[in-house]
Structures are given as C-alpha cells and as structure tokens.
Amino acid sequence: MQQPDHADLDLAVVLHALGDPVRLALVRQMAEEGESACSPDGVHVPRSTLSNHWRILREAGITQTRRIGKARLMTLRRTDLDACFPGLLAVVLADGGR
C-alpha cells in the first residue's frame, strides 16, 4: 500500500484530502477514538466509496494503514502531520473545524 514518507508530505495534497466532508469526518473520528476499522460506525457511504476515501487519506499521508489478517486498521499520522504542518490538525479538529 502506497504511503508517503514523512519528507514527501505535500500541503496541497493534504488539504485536498481534508476538503471532503466524509474524509474530514473520518479524520476527526480517528483523532477522538484512535485507530479505526475500515467500516467505522456512523459513516453511511457505500463500502467501495469508503475504500476510496481511505485510499485518498493514506496516499495523502494523513493516515497509516496496517493489515491484520484480512482486516485493515487506519491510524492518524498526527506526529508526521504536526511536524510538517504545525497547527494544521489543531485547526481542522478544533470546534468542528469551523
């Protein structure tokens, strides 16, 4: 699975990934709850659409995906994002990002 290195994170790609309401909700949910399964509670989109959202988040460098058997678990790359773009996650996650 393609996941960019810390040094390869690009602000425009990250902002594009965060610009979708479903992906933003997934990021906020991970920030609150930690690691997420590929089909988290409260997200009501088709499984194929959800897989695409996870792929976009992973390829942007926002999440890290690990496999356990057939399951995939996603984690927010908070440390990398904070190091590359200080304050970005704080703004995105604060007060619903409004």
HELIX and SHEET records of a PDB file:
HELIX    1   1 HIS A    6  ASP A    8  5                                   3    
HELIX    2   2 LEU A   11  LEU A   18  1                                   8    
HELIX    3   3 PRO A   21  GLU A   33  1                                  13    
HELIX    4   4 ARG A   47  ALA A   60  1                                  14    
HELIX    5   5 ARG A   78  CYS A   84  1                                   7    
HELIX    6   6 LEU A   88  LEU A   93  1                                   6    
HELIX    7   7 ALA A   94  GLY A   97  5                                   4    
SHEET    1   A 3 SER A  36  ALA A  37  0                                        
SHEET    2   A 3 ALA A  71  LEU A  76 -1                                        
SHEET    3   A 3 THR A  63  ILE A  68 -1                                        
END                                                                             
